C-alpha cells in the first residue's frame, strides 16, 4: 500500500519536504506512530521522517472525530489533520497549509472540517520548531472548504495589511463555495474574495483527457461518477507581487486579479475584485504553478504530460518540457524541483489501460 504525495517544498539549503494529504488518499495520514504522517522531511538515502515532529503528525484520537454524528474531521490546533501544501517562503520559513479535513477510512467519505483543524503553520528551519499557527475562522474555511495551495508576499510596504505581508490561498472544494482566501500575516486575520464567482468554480460538464482517456470524479465509494468538480486550485504570484494567477482543476482557463483588490476589505471590495479579474486564455489543465525570478510562470499540463511556460507580458503559453514520465504535475518549486502526482486516488477514476 502506497501513499500519495501532493506537495513538495525546497529550502535555500536544499532541504526537501513533502506532504501526504489525508483528504486525498485514505491510505495517507492517521498518525506518525502508525507509520503514516502529514508532513515529512526527505533525505537522499530514500528515507523520510515526520516533520517538524512526531507529535505534530499524531493527533491524539486520529484525524477523524467519532464523537460527532455524522463523524467530522478532528479540530486539533496543534496537530496536523489533512495537510495539502508545503511552501518555503523568501525568508526560508516553511509554511504548512492544513485543510483540516481527512477521509474517514470506514466510509471513504471526506469528513467535514471543524474550527481548529484548518490552519496555516510556520516552522523555523533553523530550530525545526513551530513558530506560529494561524487558525481560519468558519467564515473563511467553511466545514466543506478545501484550502488547496498558498503563496506569500512578504513585502513590508503593503498599506492594506501589516508589515509582515500577505498570503493568498485557493479553495478548491468539490462541495462548497470556491474562492480565494487572504491572510494578513501580521495580525493573523483572514477573509475571502471572489466567493462563488464563476471564475473560481469548475466549468460545468468539464472532462479532462489524461493518457488519451476521459477522467471522471467519484465522490465516494459506490456513488455515480461526475464531471470534474474542482474549483480554484493552482496559484501563482507575479514577481512584483501585484498580480495573483489561478486556475481551476475543473477547467482549462488561466485567470488573474490585482492583489490590491484582494487585500482590500472596503464595502465595495468584492465588486472591485470581481470586476478586475482578467481571463488570460486557455492554458490546459493545470494543477500547480510557480513563478521564476524572471517573472515567467511554470504550469503543469495534466493532459499533455508536460510543463508549460507562461509569459504574463504577452499572454502566451509555450512548452517547456514534455515527457511521458511527467505524470500529473502538481507542485513545482523553482528552480526545477517538481512533484508528480500519480493516479490511484479514491476520488479520481480512469479506465484501465491495456
KACOR-V377239 format. One record per pair of residues at least 6 apart in sequence whose C-alpha atoms are under 8 Angstrom apart, sorted by sequence separation. I is the first residue (numbers start at 1). J is the second residue. If there is no record, write none. Layout:
i/j
I/J
I/J
This chain:
i/j
10/16
22/28
30/36
31/37
42/48
51/57
65/71
66/72
75/81
88/94
89/95
103/109
104/110
123/129
124/130
141/147
156/162
157/163
171/177
172/178
183/189
184/190
194/200
208/214
209/215
218/224
219/225
237/243
238/244
247/253
248/254
291/297
292/298
300/306
301/307
310/316
311/317
332/338
9/16
10/17
21/28
22/29
29/36
30/37
41/48
42/49
50/57
64/71
65/72
74/81
87/94
88/95
103/110
104/111
123/130
124/131
156/163
158/165
171/178
172/179
183/190
207/214
208/215
218/225
219/226
237/244
238/245
247/254
262/269
290/297
291/298
300/307
301/308
310/317
331/338
332/339
8/16
9/17
20/28
21/29
22/30
28/36
29/37
40/48
41/49
64/72
65/73
73/81
86/94
87/95
102/110
103/111
122/130
123/131
155/163
156/164
170/178
171/179
182/190
183/191
207/215
208/216
217/225
218/226
236/244
237/245
246/254
247/255
261/269
289/297
290/298
299/307
300/308
309/317
310/318
330/338
331/339
8/17
9/18
20/29
28/37
29/38
40/49
41/50
64/73
65/74
86/95
87/96
101/110
102/111
121/130
122/131
123/132
155/164
156/165
170/179
171/180
181/190
182/191
207/216
216/225
217/226
235/244
236/245
245/254
246/255
289/298
290/299
298/307
299/308
308/317
309/318
329/338
330/339
331/340
8/18
28/38
40/50
41/51
63/73
64/74
86/96
101/111
121/131
122/132
154/164
155/165
170/180
171/181
181/191
182/192
216/226
217/227
235/245
236/246
245/255
246/256
289/299
298/308
299/309
308/318
309/319
329/339
330/340
7/18
8/19
39/50
40/51
63/74
85/96
86/97
101/112
121/132
122/133
154/165
155/166
169/180
170/181
181/192
182/193
216/227
217/228
235/246
245/256
261/272
262/273
288/299
289/300
298/309
299/310
308/319
309/320
329/340
330/341
6/18
7/19
38/50
39/51
40/52
62/74
84/96
85/97
101/113
121/133
153/165
154/166
168/180
169/181
180/192
181/193
216/228
217/229
234/246
235/247
244/256
245/257
261/273
287/299
288/300
297/309
298/310
307/319
308/320
328/340
329/341
5/18
6/19
7/20
37/50
39/52
83/96
84/97
85/98
100/113
120/133
121/134
152/165
153/166
168/181
169/182
179/192
180/193
215/228
233/246
234/247
243/256
244/257
286/299
287/300
296/309
297/310
306/319
307/320
308/321
327/340
328/341
5/19
6/20
83/97
84/98
99/113
100/114
119/133
120/134
152/166
153/167
168/182
179/193
180/194
232/246
233/247
234/248
243/257
244/258
286/300
287/301
296/310
297/311
306/320
307/321
326/340
327/341
328/342
5/20
6/21
83/98
84/99
119/134
120/135
152/167
167/182
168/183
179/194
180/195
232/247
233/248
234/249
243/258
244/259
258/273
261/276
285/300
286/301
287/302
296/311
297/312
306/321
307/322
327/342
4/20
5/21
22/38
82/98
83/99
100/116
101/117
119/135
120/136
151/167
152/168
166/182
167/183
178/194
179/195
231/247
232/248
233/249
242/258
243/259
257/273
285/301
286/302
295/311
296/312
306/322
3/20
4/21
20/37
21/38
59/76
63/80
81/98
82/99
83/100
100/117
101/118
118/135
119/136
150/167
151/168
166/183
167/184
178/195
179/196
231/248
232/249
242/259
284/301
285/302
295/312
305/322
306/323
20/38
32/50
39/57
63/81
80/98
81/99
82/100
99/117
100/118
117/135
118/136
150/168
151/169
166/184
167/185
177/195
178/196
179/197
230/248
231/249
241/259
242/260
258/276
284/302
285/303
304/322
305/323
19/38
20/39
38/57
63/82
81/100
82/101
98/117
99/118
100/119
116/135
150/169
165/184
166/185
177/196
178/197
230/249
231/250
257/276
258/277
284/303
305/324
4/24
19/39
37/57
59/79
80/100
81/101
82/102
98/118
99/119
115/135
116/136
149/169
150/170
164/184
165/185
180/200
207/227
208/228
229/249
230/250
257/277
305/325
306/326
4/25
18/39
19/40
33/54
37/58
58/79
59/80
81/102
97/118
98/119
115/136
148/169
149/170
164/185
165/186
179/200
206/227
207/228
228/249
229/250
256/277
257/278
305/326
3/25
17/39
18/40
32/54
56/78
57/79
58/80
59/81
97/119
98/120
115/137
147/169
148/170
149/171
162/184
164/186
178/200
179/201
205/227
206/228
228/250
255/277
256/278
305/327
307/329
4/27
17/40
18/41
32/55
56/79
57/80
97/120
98/121
115/138
118/141
147/170
148/171
161/184
162/185
163/186
178/201
204/227
205/228
206/229
255/278
256/279
305/328
306/329
3/27
4/28
17/41
18/42
55/79
56/80
57/81
96/120
97/121
114/138
147/171
148/172
161/185
162/186
255/279
256/280
305/329
2/27
3/28
16/41
17/42
32/57
33/58
75/100
95/120
96/121
146/171
147/172
161/186
162/187
204/229
254/279
255/280
302/327
303/328
1/27
15/41
16/42
31/57
32/58
74/100
95/121
96/122
145/171
146/172
147/173
202/228
203/229
253/279
254/280
255/281
302/328
15/42
16/43
31/58
73/100
74/101
95/122
96/123
145/172
146/173
202/229
253/280
254/281
301/328
302/329
30/58
31/59
73/101
94/122
95/123
145/173
202/230
253/281
254/282
300/328
301/329
30/59
73/102
93/122
94/123
113/142
114/143
144/173
201/230
202/231
253/282
254/283
300/329
93/123
94/124
113/143
145/175
201/231
202/232
252/282
253/283
300/330
31/62
93/124
94/125
112/143
113/144
144/175
145/176
200/231
201/232
252/283
253/284
30/62
31/63
93/125
112/144
113/145
144/176
145/177
200/232
252/284
253/285
300/332
30/63
92/125
145/178
251/284
252/285
29/63
142/176
251/285
252/286
281/315
283/317
298/332
250/285
280/315
81/117
249/285
80/117
248/285
249/286
63/101
64/102
73/111
75/113
248/286
249/287
63/102
64/103
72/111
73/112
74/113
75/114
77/116
247/286
248/287
64/104
71/111
72/112
73/113
74/114
75/115
76/116
77/117
247/287
71/112
72/113
73/114
75/116
76/117
140/181
287/328
288/329
289/330
290/331
38/80
72/114
75/117
77/119
208/250
287/329
288/330
289/331
290/332
292/334
38/81
74/117
75/118
207/250
208/251
287/330
288/331
289/332
290/333
291/334
292/335
38/82
39/83
73/117
206/250
286/330
287/331
288/332
290/334
38/83
101/146
206/251
99/145
202/248
64/111
99/146
200/247
201/248
202/249
203/250
99/147
200/248
202/250
203/251
98/147
99/148
201/250
202/251
97/147
140/190
97/148
140/191
29/81
97/149
139/191
140/192
179/231
180/232
234/286
239/291
29/82
97/150
135/188
137/190
178/231
179/232
234/287
235/288
236/289
237/290
238/291
239/292
134/188
136/190
178/232
233/287
234/288
235/289
236/290
237/291
239/293
78/133
174/229
233/288
234/289
235/290
236/291
239/294
77/133
174/230
199/255
239/295
173/230
174/231
238/295
77/135
172/230
173/231
22/81
23/82
172/231
22/82
171/231
172/232
21/82
22/83
23/84
171/232
172/233
236/297
20/82
21/83
170/232
171/233
20/83
21/84
84/147
85/148
87/150
89/152
170/233
19/83
20/84
84/148
85/149
87/151
90/154
170/234
19/84
84/149
85/150
170/235
19/85
169/235
19/86
18/86
17/86
193/262
52/123
23/99
26/102
52/128
170/246
172/248
194/270
7/84
8/85
9/86
10/87
11/88
26/103
52/129
172/249
193/270
197/274
208/285
6/84
7/85
8/86
9/87
10/88
23/101
24/102
25/103
26/104
52/130
6/85
7/86
8/87
9/88
22/101
23/102
24/103
26/105
194/273
12/92
22/102
23/103
182/262
193/273
194/274
11/92
21/102
22/103
182/263
26/108
11/94
149/233
151/235
9/94
148/233
149/234
150/235
151/236
152/237
149/235
151/237
23/110
153/241
210/302
211/303
210/303
211/304
209/303
210/304
208/303
166/263
160/260
161/263
160/263
160/264
109/219
109/220
108/220
109/221
108/221
107/221
221/346
220/346
220/347
218/346
219/347
218/347
217/347
218/348
217/348
218/349
216/348
217/349
215/348
216/349
215/349
216/350
215/350
214/350
215/351
213/350
214/351
213/351
108/346
25/345
26/346
24/345
25/346
24/346
7/330
8/331
10/333
24/347
6/330
7/331
8/332
9/333
6/331
8/333
10/337
8/338
8/339
7/339
6/339
5/339
6/340
6/341
5/341
4/341
4/342
4/345
